[in-house]
Amino acid sequence: MTAPRPKSVRFRVDPGDVPADKAARRLHLTLTEFQEKLPRLIKRGFPPADPDTGMFDLEAIDEWRRARNPQLFGLTTAEKPRDPREVFDERLARLGRR
């Protein structure tokens, strides 16, 4: 009897969660550099590792990176609600009534 033939991979699955060494590589750091900088990165909003798996979310890392330069990626923050009196005064001024 021959050993069962391994099934061929039908399609590639890229992992979304990765170990620390791959998260480090995403930031172009060595694992040691990443581990040294991680506490400061997390204070700046870097996505921490999953508490159960210890893996880092690559998409979250990419979003964090892009959020550092929102003007380049169209990630502007929503405007705060304005004071209605200010808006009214501006509209009156445009109409030449103030």
KEKE-3310 file (N, C-alpha, C; in steps of 0.2 Angstrom, whole numbers, plus 5000, padded with zeros to 4 digits):
npx = (5004:5003:5008:4996:4994:4999:4988:4986:4989:4976:4973:4982:4984:4986:4992:4984:4986:5002:5018:5029:5042:5039:5030:5039:5047:5039:5040:5052:5062:5073:5070:5074:5076:5063:5056:5062:5058:5044:5036:5035:5030:5017:5012:5010:4999:5001:4995:4993:4999:4988:4980:4978:4984:4996:4999:5002:4991:4992:4985:4980:4992:4996:4986:4989:5001:4998:4990:4998:5001:4990:4986:4991:4984:4971:4964:4958:4952:4935:4926:4923:4907:4900:4897:4881:4878:4889:4890:4878:4881:4891:4885:4876:4885:4890:4879:4879:4873:4878)
npy = (4994:5011:5027:5040:5052:5069:5082:5094:5111:5122:5135:5150:5156:5171:5175:5185:5188:5189:5183:5191:5193:5194:5205:5215:5215:5221:5234:5236:5233:5224:5209:5211:5225:5229:5223:5231:5244:5242:5245:5259:5261:5256:5265:5275:5271:5260:5244:5232:5215:5201:5195:5181:5174:5180:5185:5198:5209:5212:5221:5230:5235:5241:5251:5259:5264:5271:5281:5289:5299:5306:5315:5311:5299:5302:5302:5311:5319:5319:5334:5344:5347:5363:5379:5384:5398:5404:5399:5404:5418:5418:5415:5426:5436:5433:5435:5449:5455:5459)
npz = (5000:4996:5002:5005:4992:4993:4994:4981:4981:4978:4977:4981:4998:5006:5021:5033:5046:5054:5061:5073:5067:5053:5054:5058:5047:5038:5041:5038:5047:5058:5068:5081:5081:5079:5091:5101:5097:5098:5110:5110:5097:5099:5108:5100:5093:5085:5079:5091:5094:5092:5107:5109:5098:5096:5084:5072:5063:5046:5038:5047:5051:5039:5037:5048:5045:5034:5039:5045:5036:5031:5021:5009:5006:5006:5018:5026:5041:5047:5047:5061:5069:5065:5073:5072:5071:5066:5053:5048:5049:5040:5028:5027:5025:5013:5005:5006:5016:5028)
capx = (5000:5007:5006:4992:4997:4997:4983:4989:4986:4972:4975:4987:4981:4991:4990:4982:4990:5009:5022:5033:5047:5036:5028:5045:5050:5034:5042:5059:5066:5075:5066:5077:5074:5055:5055:5065:5053:5037:5032:5034:5025:5011:5010:5008:4993:5002:4991:4996:4998:4982:4981:4978:4988:5002:5001:5000:4987:4996:4981:4980:4999:4996:4982:4992:5006:4995:4987:5003:5002:4983:4985:4993:4980:4964:4962:4957:4947:4929:4926:4919:4901:4901:4892:4876:4878:4895:4888:4873:4884:4895:4880:4873:4890:4890:4873:4880:4869:4882)
capy = (5000:5017:5033:5044:5057:5075:5086:5100:5118:5124:5142:5152:5160:5175:5176:5192:5189:5186:5183:5197:5194:5197:5212:5219:5216:5225:5240:5236:5232:5217:5207:5214:5232:5229:5222:5237:5249:5241:5249:5266:5261:5255:5271:5279:5268:5254:5239:5227:5208:5197:5192:5174:5170:5183:5187:5205:5210:5216:5226:5235:5239:5246:5257:5263:5267:5276:5286:5294:5303:5306:5320:5307:5294:5304:5299:5317:5318:5323:5341:5345:5351:5370:5383:5387:5405:5405:5397:5409:5424:5418:5415:5433:5440:5431:5438:5456:5458:5460)
capz = (5000:4995:5006:5001:4989:4996:4989:4978:4983:4973:4976:4987:5003:5009:5028:5036:5053:5054:5067:5074:5062:5047:5055:5058:5040:5034:5043:5036:5053:5060:5073:5087:5081:5080:5098:5104:5096:5099:5115:5107:5092:5102:5111:5094:5090:5081:5081:5095:5092:5095:5113:5109:5094:5096:5078:5070:5057:5041:5035:5052:5051:5033:5039:5053:5041:5029:5043:5047:5030:5028:5015:5003:5005:5006:5025:5031:5047:5046:5050:5067:5068:5066:5076:5067:5071:5062:5047:5047:5048:5033:5022:5026:5022:5005:5002:5006:5021:5034)
cpx = (5004:5004:5001:4996:4995:4993:4987:4986:4982:4972:4978:4982:4986:4988:4989:4986:4997:5012:5026:5038:5045:5033:5034:5048:5045:5036:5049:5064:5068:5070:5068:5075:5067:5053:5057:5060:5046:5033:5031:5030:5018:5008:5007:5002:4995:4998:4995:4995:4991:4984:4981:4983:4995:5004:4998:4996:4990:4992:4981:4987:4999:4992:4985:4998:5003:4992:4992:5004:4995:4982:4987:4988:4972:4960:4961:4951:4941:4929:4921:4913:4903:4896:4887:4876:4884:4893:4883:4876:4888:4890:4877:4879:4891:4885:4874:4875:4872:4888)
cpy = (5006:5022:5037:5050:5064:5079:5092:5106:5120:5131:5145:5157:5164:5176:5184:5193:5185:5187:5189:5198:5197:5204:5217:5220:5221:5233:5241:5237:5225:5215:5211:5222:5233:5228:5228:5243:5248:5244:5256:5266:5260:5261:5276:5277:5262:5248:5233:5220:5205:5194:5185:5171:5173:5186:5195:5205:5215:5222:5232:5239:5244:5252:5261:5267:5273:5282:5291:5300:5304:5310:5316:5301:5296:5302:5305:5315:5322:5329:5340:5349:5359:5373:5386:5394:5407:5404:5402:5416:5424:5418:5422:5437:5439:5435:5446:5459:5459:5464)
cpz = (5000:5000:5002:4998:4992:4991:4987:4980:4977:4972:4983:4992:5006:5016:5029:5042:5052:5060:5067:5069:5055:5048:5055:5051:5036:5036:5041:5042:5054:5066:5080:5087:5082:5088:5102:5104:5097:5104:5113:5102:5094:5105:5106:5090:5085:5084:5085:5092:5095:5101:5113:5104:5094:5089:5076:5063:5052:5039:5040:5052:5045:5034:5043:5050:5037:5033:5046:5042:5027:5022:5009:5001:5006:5013:5029:5036:5045:5050:5056:5065:5069:5070:5071:5066:5066:5055:5044:5045:5041:5028:5022:5023:5015:5002:5002:5011:5028:5033)
residu = (MET:THR:ALA:PRO:ARG:PRO:LYS:SER:VAL:ARG:PHE:ARG:VAL:ASP:PRO:GLY:ASP:VAL:PRO:ALA:ASP:LYS:ALA:ALA:ARG:ARG:LEU:HIS:LEU:THR:LEU:THR:GLU:PHE:GLN:GLU:LYS:LEU:PRO:ARG:LEU:ILE:LYS:ARG:GLY:PHE:PRO:PRO:ALA:ASP:PRO:ASP:THR:GLY:MET:PHE:ASP:LEU:GLU:ALA:ILE:ASP:GLU:TRP:ARG:ARG:ALA:ARG:ASN:PRO:GLN:LEU:PHE:GLY:LEU:THR:THR:ALA:GLU:LYS:PRO:ARG:ASP:PRO:ARG:GLU:VAL:PHE:ASP:GLU:ARG:LEU:ALA:ARG:LEU:GLY:ARG:ARG)
# end
